Amino acid sequence: MLFRSNFPNYSEGRDPQELVAELNEYFAGMSAEIKAHSGMINKFIGDGIMALWGAPVEHMDDARRAVACGVSMIARDHAFNERRAAQGKPPLRVGIGIHTGMAMVGNIGAPEKMEYTAMGDTVNRASRIESANKQYGTQLLISETTYHLVSDLVVARCVGHAEMKGVAEAMPLYEVTGLK
């Protein structure tokens, strides 16, 4: 799963200390959802979070856990933004992309700095799916592969077939709007 907010647009011209405090508050809530759904926070990437399911511990229902987490993160985003609106602050809008598949997971880096991470086509596709939220005006997009694993759990609709860098065929993407 890859998660990002619209934080870069919001941060321009703002007090850096205030921004860091707001982003840390936001990340704390989103991190709690990831942990509650048995995910692993792999890394913070600017205003984004890369989370993994299935590594280092695999569950038979990792795709379901990831998508349920995404739905919970959107609900938490709405509550967070209601509090911000009461303070006269603009919303931070989350965008989430989920793809299910195999990835290379392990310690990668140099002797001076190693990092446990995931790499490969599955990770790249999740990133591109997350980016497609802007194109479709959505918040939670999943791949067709993931959709087939969770279709009985979610309320979803196919939003289109997205052309993605590094992917030969256009990928069907599904917007998840809730759980059944």
Disulfide bonds with the S-S distance in Angstrom:
none
